[in-house]
Amino acid sequence: MSRKKWRSVMIIGLLAALTAALLSAVTASAAPKAGATVIVGSKNFTEEYILGELYSQALKAKGFSVQYKQSIGATEVIDTALTSGKINVYPEYIGEIDQTVFHKTVLPKTAKGWWQLAVKLNKARGITVLNPTPFFDVDAIAVRKADAQKYGLKTVADLKKVPNASIGARPEFKDREEGFKGMQDVYGLKKMKYVSLDQGLTYQALDQKKVFSIDVFSTDPQLASGKYVVLTDPKLIFGVQNVAPEVSNKLLTALGSKAAQFKSTMNAVSAKLTQAAILAMNAAVVNNKQTPHAVASKFLKANGLG
């Protein structure tokens, strides 16, 4: 090979190497840093399985490296997993943060105040609390739709309008301030009859008119049927249980310039999680036997997030 040809080959080779290096640099800057794996955890019940899938799949769709660890355990267990680094993000209920993790008994009077308190408390231990969901999952009081219309029932306090009103609920609900005792003390429902029922029998008792109202969880799949009305709790005796993902600041640091996209992706999912949306997804899993993965995937695609 002549010196001229050899020189041309060398130049072409150098240009190719330089081009490859530039492309590699661009790709690296466009993706999360190597080793910045998002490890999403979830608690051990259906709604949390769905939430874990929603956040995990949305992040994967944006190119993040994601591991999903389902069914870690109750608040005390999964919070330890977060602080020890076994996971670095999971969806938590705001009341659980304030009351179970930090044992606060004097609490704000608004849902926003509860979230702001959770943000403040977690900041000191290197955890960021992202935006809350519109939906919440708390104890609530449900009545038959026809009865709500008949008596004009909108809030828990309105039950005072009902003669011989009764409530069916699990035994431990009776003496709790965030339960029947609170209903009596705060809303003045002193004459209301309490009927102790197994948790699995409450809807049946309501349908059969054995009780006028029942204690429910506000995202029970049964509520998606439209047969019931959930009364509002303006004095927040049942607490505040919107969901807000908790994220380790170590993960946000590791993500570097992609941290903003990570947070915006998580917040975009949360913003779509209305009461109706979570009820429908819970019902699809519990009643229709669909998988949390499939339900989450369908929801994200329908909302342009998957």
DALINWO-V265136 format. One record per residue. RES is the residue in one letter. SS is DSSP state (2 for helix, 1 for strand, 0 for the rest). PSI is psi as a letter, one per 30 degrees, with the letter a starting at -180 (NA if undefined). Layout:
BEGIN
<<RES/SS/PSI> <RES/SS/PSI>>
END
This chain:
BEGIN
<<M/0/k> <S/0/l> <R/2/e> <K/2/e> <K/2/e> <W/2/e> <R/2/e> <S/2/e> <V/2/e> <M/2/e> <I/2/e> <I/2/e> <G/2/e> <L/2/e> <L/2/e> <A/2/e> <A/2/e> <L/2/e> <T/2/e> <A/2/e> <A/2/e> <L/2/e> <L/2/e> <S/2/e> <A/2/e> <V/2/e> <T/2/e> <A/2/e> <S/2/f> <A/2/f> <A/0/l> <P/0/l> <K/0/k> <A/0/k> <G/0/f> <A/0/i> <T/0/k> <V/1/j> <I/1/j> <V/1/k> <G/1/l> <S/0/l> <K/0/a> <N/0/h> <F/0/l> <T/2/e> <E/2/e> <E/2/e> <Y/2/e> <I/2/e> <L/2/e> <G/2/e> <E/2/e> <L/2/e> <Y/2/e> <S/2/e> <Q/2/e> <A/2/e> <L/2/e> <K/2/e> <A/2/f> <K/0/g> <G/0/g> <F/0/k> <S/0/j> <V/1/k> <Q/1/k> <Y/1/k> <K/1/j> <Q/0/k> <S/0/h> <I/0/e> <G/0/a> <A/0/l> <T/2/e> <E/2/e> <V/2/e> <I/2/f> <D/2/e> <T/2/e> <A/2/e> <L/2/e> <T/2/f> <S/2/f> <G/0/g> <K/0/f> <I/0/l> <N/0/g> <V/1/k> <Y/1/l> <P/1/k> <E/1/l> <Y/1/k> <I/2/e> <G/2/e> <E/2/e> <I/2/e> <D/2/e> <Q/2/e> <T/2/e> <V/2/e> <F/0/f> <H/0/h> <K/0/k> <T/0/f> <V/0/j> <L/0/l> <P/0/l> <K/0/g> <T/0/l> <A/2/e> <K/2/e> <G/2/e> <W/2/e> <W/2/e> <Q/2/e> <L/2/e> <A/2/e> <V/2/e> <K/2/e> <L/2/e> <N/2/f> <K/2/e> <A/0/f> <R/0/g> <G/0/h> <I/1/k> <T/1/k> <V/1/j> <L/1/a> <N/1/k> <P/1/l> <T/1/l> <P/1/e> <F/1/l> <F/1/l> <D/0/j> <V/0/l> <D/1/k> <A/1/l> <I/1/k> <A/1/k> <V/1/l> <R/1/k> <K/2/e> <A/2/e> <D/2/e> <A/2/e> <Q/2/e> <K/2/e> <Y/2/f> <G/0/h> <L/0/k> <K/0/e> <T/1/l> <V/2/e> <A/2/f> <D/2/f> <L/2/f> <K/2/f> <K/2/f> <V/0/k> <P/0/k> <N/0/h> <A/0/k> <S/1/l> <I/1/k> <G/1/k> <A/1/l> <R/0/l> <P/2/e> <E/2/f> <F/2/f> <K/0/e> <D/0/g> <R/0/k> <E/0/e> <E/0/h> <G/0/b> <F/2/e> <K/2/e> <G/2/e> <M/2/e> <Q/2/e> <D/2/e> <V/2/e> <Y/2/f> <G/0/g> <L/0/h> <K/0/f> <K/0/f> <M/0/k> <K/1/k> <Y/1/k> <V/1/j> <S/1/k> <L/0/k> <D/0/k> <Q/2/e> <G/2/f> <L/2/f> <T/2/e> <Y/2/e> <Q/2/e> <A/2/e> <L/2/e> <D/2/e> <Q/0/g> <K/0/h> <K/0/f> <V/0/l> <F/0/e> <S/1/l> <I/1/l> <D/1/k> <V/1/l> <F/1/k> <S/0/f> <T/0/g> <D/0/k> <P/2/f> <Q/2/f> <L/2/f> <A/2/f> <S/2/f> <G/0/g> <K/0/f> <Y/1/l> <V/1/k> <V/1/k> <L/1/k> <T/1/l> <D/0/i> <P/0/f> <K/0/g> <L/0/h> <I/0/f> <F/0/g> <G/0/a> <V/0/j> <Q/0/h> <N/1/l> <V/1/k> <A/1/j> <P/1/k> <E/1/k> <V/1/k> <S/1/k> <N/2/f> <K/2/e> <L/2/e> <L/2/e> <T/2/e> <A/2/e> <L/2/f> <G/2/b> <S/2/f> <K/2/f> <A/2/e> <A/2/e> <Q/2/e> <F/2/e> <K/2/e> <S/2/e> <T/2/e> <M/2/e> <N/2/e> <A/2/e> <V/2/e> <S/2/e> <A/2/f> <K/0/f> <L/0/i> <T/0/l> <Q/2/e> <A/2/e> <A/2/e> <I/2/e> <L/2/e> <A/2/e> <M/2/e> <N/2/e> <A/2/e> <A/2/e> <V/2/e> <V/2/e> <N/0/e> <N/0/g> <K/0/g> <Q/0/l> <T/0/k> <P/2/e> <H/2/e> <A/2/e> <V/2/e> <A/2/e> <S/2/e> <K/2/e> <F/2/e> <L/2/e> <K/2/e> <A/2/f> <N/0/g> <G/0/g> <L/0/f> <G/0/NA>>
END
